Amino acid sequence: MQAQEFIEKLYQASQAQGINQFQIDYSQSENLSLKVMDGKIEKRSFKNTQHLSFSIKEGQNIGSFDCGELEEKNIPLIIKEAKENALLMNNEEENFFFGEKREYPAVKRNTPIKEYETLDKEKFLLDLEKTAYTLDKRVKKVISCYLNEGTYQNSIRNSLDLNVSEGSKWAFAGIYLSVEENGVIKTASEYVKFDKKEDLNPELMAQKVVEKAVKKLNPISIPSGKYKIVFENECYADFLDIMKNLFSATAVEEKHSKFGDKLKQKVAADGVTLVDNPLLDNGYRTSAFDGEGYPNQINVIIKNGVLQTLLHNLRTAHKFGVTPTGNGIGGGARGVSYSNFYLENGNLSKDEILQQTKEGVYITDLTGTHAGYSSVSGDFSFGAEGFLIKDGKIDKALNQLTISGNVYELWQDIELIGNDLKFTPDGCGSPTIAIKPMQISCN
């Protein structure tokens, strides 16, 4: 049975049973995945998946039932299970479906450029791997070389006359390799999302990743102590991905964030502006509405160091007495999500930041980020890779580092902000950032 026909029958059956409030969340995706290894196509797979979540509101509770097989005979079971799950819930706060008549913003999603349509994808990957090996004899192993492309469609329909849908198309490729010299092995990765012509050039991509890895060879050690820190833009974007939950209203409820009583107070250094922007042109997570069907909007979380808002879904907004921010998760999850989450650009180039820092450490990679972080206290201790900053320039590579501190203090310790904002595939973005001296241990 076709999805829209099934949704209509489920909708009609729910009405016939006299269910007052219900919602149908549906998504469908197609995904092509290619991988090469040692000059051959190692894996080629195509997946077409669909998922439906049916939810019912009973009193102040919402119960859901998930289904992957859209067969008409399953409709009575889906309704029965969702209703029973709603009756089993015992939430202290009321949950909601969205059904107001609202305008939805027009958005420009990130999509592959037209030239990507004629790309020989298998040849691209084979050339990428081969070039990486031929560029430098120190390339030890191309660990992963892959390409993924796909489409995604999702829709939300409920008994409050909400009926919205949207879709996206995406493609990206990545390579991860290791280099070795004098018994020292270092790794690096590179990715493209085929949104500009240079992304179609496997030789250029191979050159970038090999250069990244080779620069890490012949590392030196430095004494443990406090050093001025400059974070590479992508590296600090990864750090933001770890810290973003601090600004969720659900994290405040669960006492996993200390920002609950800090609204309109200074929580970061002057000039720090943090944004969650689902309307960003060509963003990784650009969308017209959130997972609850609420119209999306730009949310300035921190402006010039002052906390402006937490991120809310329908339930938390009602509880906190504020307007929803369009960060809801739909289906059975009912949580708070994020879109294009980033630190706004400053007015300094990367070179100017290095020159003003003069002496310190340039951090390019973080490891152990999940195990080394406490969301309750904010304390962190991460493995890291980086380079010495000497006379305002990036100097020699450093042996494995450990950086330690507290994320709440980190927001206050930002000294310089670059103008080279860059996003990771996770939807987090940052420019180059300079931080006050931080504790570093070097192996």
N, C-alpha and C positions, 0 to 999 in steps of 0.2 A: 504494500500500500504506500502511495506517495505521502510524504511528510505532511503537506498542507491538508490533504484529505483526512489524514489521521487526526491532526490537530483539531480540525473542524468537528469531527465525530466525537472526540473527547470533550470538546467545548459544549456541544449540544447535549451529550449524555450527562455532564455535570449540571447543566441548567435543568434538565429533566428531573434530576434527583433533588432539586430544590436547594442546591449548595449556594449559599449566599456570596461567599468570596473565595475565588480560586484563581490560580495563575498557571500558565503553561510556558516554560522556558525550553527553547529548542535550539540546538546547534548542530551544524554539519560541516565537516572538514575533509578536504582531500590533500594528501601529502605524498610527494615523490621524494625519495631519499636515495642518494648515490654515495658510495664510498670506494676509494681506490687504495690498493696496497701493493707495493712492489711491482708497479707497472701494469697492474690488471684491475679490472672492476671487481672489487671484492663483494660488494653488496648493492643490489638494486631492488628497491621495494616501493610499492604503491599502496597506500591505505586510504580507504573511504570510510569514515566513521560518522555516526550520528548519536546524539544524546538528547533525551527528553527528561525534564524534571517537572513533575506535577505537584502543586502545592495547594493546600486548603487552609483557610483561617477559621479556627474555632475559638470563640472568645478572644483572648489576646494572644493566642498561640498560633504559630504556623507550622504545619507538618508537611513533609515532602516525601515523594517516592520517585526514584530514578529508574528509567527504563531505556534500553537500547534497541529493543525489538518492537517496531511500530506495527503491531498486528491488532486488528479490531477486536479479536477475542480477548486481548489483554486489558481492554478498557475498564471493565468492572473491577478487576483486581487492582489496577492502578488507583482508581478512585477510593476503593476500600482501604488500601494500605496507607494512602495519604491522609485519609480521615482518621484512621486509628493512630497514626503517628502524631497528628495534631492533638488528639485527645490525651495522648501520653505525655505531651510536653507540659512543663510547669514553670513557665517563664515569669520572672518578677515584673518585667516591663512589657508593654504591648508591642507587638510586631505589626508591620503594615505592608500592604501592597500599594503601589502608586497608581493613581488613576485621574489626576487632574489634567485638564486640557491645557497643554503648554506647547510653546514653539520649541523646536529642536534646532540646534545650530548646524549650519553647513560646515563640513570638515573636509580637509584635504589629507588623505591617508598616504602613507609611504607605500609606493608601488615600484616594481622594477621598471627601468626605462624600456622604451619600445624595442631597442636593439637586442635586449635580452631574449626576446621571442625567437630569434634566429640563432642563438648561441648553441654550439655543439657542446652540450654539458659534459659528456663523457670525455671528450678531447680536452676540454678546459681543465678537468681534474687531473688527467694523465699528464698534461703539459705542466701543470702546477707542481706535481710531485717530482717529475723528471728535472725540471728547472731547479728546484730546491736542492737536489742532490748535486747538480753540476756546477752550481754557483760557488761552492766552497767545499773543499775536501774535508773540512771539520764537521760537516753535517753528518751526524751519526745515524739518525733514524727519523723518517717522517712517520710520526706516531699516528696521526689522524689526518685524513684529507677527504673532505666531504662537501656535498651540496644538497640543500633541501629547498624545495619550493612547494607552495600550496595555496589553497583558498580556504576561507572561513566565512560561514554565514551564521548569524544568530538572530533569533526573534523572541519577543516576549508578548504574550497576549493574556489578558486577564478579564475578570468579570466586571471590572470598573471601567471598561471600554479602552483600556490601554492596548495598543496593537502597533508595535514598532519592530523594525528589522534593519539590519545593515550587514555589509560584507567587506571582506578585505582580501588582498592578494599579496603574496610576499615571496621572496627568494633570498637566500644567503648562502655563502660558501665560507669554509674555514680550513685552516691548516695549523697543525701543532707538531713541532719537531724538536729534536734535541741536537746539540753540538757537543763535541768533546775535544779537549786539548790538555795534555799533561795530566791525564787522569781526572780532570774536572769536567763534569757534564752539566750543561745548562739547557733550559728549554725556553721556547717562545711560541707565541701564536699570533695569527692575523686573521681577520675576517672581512668580508665585504657583503653589502646587501643589494648590489646591482642597481643602485639609484643614480649612478653617474658612469660615464663612458670608461673611465680608467679602471672601474671594477671588472670590466670584461677582459682585462689584460692579466693572464696568469703569471707572466714573467715579472711584471711589476709587483704583484702580490708576493711572489716567491722572494724577490729581492728584499722586500720590506721585512719579512719574517726572519730571513737569514741574517740580515743586518742586526735586528733586535737581539737574536740569540748570540751572535759572535761578540757583540759588545760586552756581554756578560762574562766572557772568558778572562782568565788570568786575574781573578779577584784578589783583593787585599783585605786585611783586617784592620780595624780601627779600635781604639780603646772604648770600652763601655762607658756611657755617660750621657749627658744631655746635649742634644744637637739641634740646631735650627733645621726644620724639615720643609722640603718642597715636595708636594705630591704631584706626580704626573696626572693629567686630566682624567684619563681612563681609570687610573688607580683610585683616585678620590671618588669617581663615580661608583666604583665597586664598594667603597666605604659607605657612600650614601645608601646603597642598596641594603647594607646591614643596619643602618641607623633609621631608615625611613619609618619603621614601625613605631618609633617614639612619638610620632605625630598623629597616631590613630586614636580615636576616641575609645575604641575597644581596648587598646593597650592601657589607656588611663584607667578604665574600669577594672581591668585585671591587675592593676598596680605594677605594670611592666613599663611604665613611663612616669617620669617626674614632672611632665609638662602640664598636667591637669590644672594646676592652680597658678600657671604662669602667663595666662592670656593678658595681652597688652603690657607685658613686662619685657625687659631686655634679657634675652637668652643667648644672644650671639654678638659677635663683634660688629662695630659700625660697618655699613656697606654690605653686610651679608643679607641677601634676599633669596629665599628658598621658595620654589614654585612647584605645584602639581598642576600640569596643564594638559588636559585631554584634548584640547582644541589645537594643539601645536601642529603647524603645517608639516607634513611628511614625518611625523613622529612615529616611533615604534608602537606606541599604545594610544594612538589618536582614535577618538570615538565620539559619536554624537550623544550617546546616553550610557549610563552606567549599568551594572548588572541587575538593578531593580527597575530599570526603565526610566530613571530620573534624568532630565536633561543635563548634560555636562556643562561645566563652567570652568574658568581659570581660577584656581585658588592660590592666592599668595599667602603662604604659611608663615614665613618670617619676612619682614620688610625692614631693611636697615637695622637689623639686629633685634627687632621687637616681634614677639610671637603674636600673630594676628588671628589664627584659627587652628583648631584641630580638624581632622578629616572625619566626616560623618556619613553614615548611611541613614535610612529613614528612622530606624529605631533609636539610634544614639542621638540623632538630632532632636527627636521628640523628648527624650529623657533629659538632655542638656538644655532644652528650651531654645534651640537655635534652628536656623534654616539648613536643610541638608546640603552637603557640598558636592553631591554627585559621585560619591566614592563607594557606593553599595555593591555588594556581591549578591547575586540572585540565587535562584534554586534553593537547595537545602542548606547552603552555607551561611547566608545572612551575616556576612562579616563586612570589613572595611578593606577596600582595595586601593591601588595607586595607578596612576597613568604615567605620563611623561614627567618624571620627578627630577628636578634639577636645581642646581645653584646657578643663579644668573651671572653673566659675564661681569667682570670688572673692566678696568681700562688699561691694564698692563699686558705686554707681551710676555711670553715665557722667558725670553732672554732678559727682559728687564727685571723680572722677578728673580732670576738667578743672580743678576748683577747686584741687586739690592740685598740679597741674602749673603753674598760674598763667600761665606764658609758654612758648610752644613752637609746634609744628606738628601739626595734626590731619590724618592721612593717610587718604584715602577710597578711592583707586584705585591700582593698580600696573599698569605696562605693561612690555613687553620682558622678562618674567620668565624666559623660557626661554633667551634669548640672553645675559642678564646675570648668569648664576649658574654657578659652578663647584662641582659636588658633591664634587670631590676636595679643594679647599682650603677650601670654604665661603664664599669671597668672593662678594659680589653687588654689582651696581650696576643699579638699576631706575629707570625713569621712574615718576613718581608725580603724583597730583593731591591737593590738600588745601587746608586753610584755616589761617590764622594763629590761634593761641590767645592771647588778650589778656585780662588780668585774670580768668583762669579761665573764659573763655567763648569759644565759636567766633566768630571775627571775619571778616575779609575773605577772599575766595578768593585763592589764590596762582597765579601763573603756573607753567608746567610745571616740575616739580621733578625732581631726580635724587637718590636716596638711596643711600648706600654703606655697606657694613659687612661683617661676617662672621657667618654664621648660628650658629656655635658660641659666639661671644661674645654674640650676641643672646639666646640662652637664659639666659645669666647676667645680662643687662642688664635683664630684666623687673623693673619696680619696683612697678607697681600692676595688679591684675586686677579687671575689672568683674564684674557679676552678670547680664549681658545676653547670655548665650550664644546665638549664632545660627549656623545651618548654611547652607552653599551647596549647590546641587544636586550638587556633586561629593562630598558626604558629609563635608566638613571643616567644623568649627565652632570658634568662638572667641567669648569676650566681648571687650569693649573692653580694650585693653592699653596701658599706659604704659611707655615705654622710656627708659633713660638717654640723655643727649645723643648724637646720631648725626650724621654728616656729611651735609649737604644742600647741593646747588647749585640755584640758582633762575635760570631764564632771564628 
